[in-house]
Amino acid sequence: MVEYCSVAYAWVGRGWTQEIEWIRIQGEEVFEWRGKYWTDFLNHMAQQQWELVTVAPLGGGKASVYGVVAYFKRPI
């Protein structure tokens, strides 16, 4: 069996530093990741056995992307 997890997030500014502005895991905002790096979050998820499956932009189109949604999976 496989468990899935959705994560929605936005970076500070245009995302050049990859600092997390906000992040929601399974729809709930997780404040302790604010201001930390996306790569650190990915490493944390990997340590929890989560595998990144896909990512997609959040917003109304290329000109109005304001965040990203990422989907993870792991065996149960």
ZISUL-V508537 format. One record per backbone hydrogen bond with DSSP energy under -1.0 kcal/mol. NH is the residue of the N-H (numbers start at 1). CO is the residue of the C=O. If there is no record, write none. Layout:
((NH/CO) (NH/CO))
//
This chain:
((3/74) (5/72) (7/70) (8/24) (9/68) (10/22) (12/19) (15/12) (20/36) (21/10) (22/10) (24/8) (25/28) (26/6) (28/25) (30/23) (33/30) (34/31) (35/20) (36/33) (38/18) (41/37) (42/38) (43/39) (44/40) (45/41) (46/42) (47/43) (48/44) (49/46) (50/45) (51/73) (53/71) (54/71) (56/69) (58/67) (64/61) (66/58) (67/58) (68/9) (69/56) (70/7) (71/54) (72/5) (73/51) (74/3) (76/1))
//
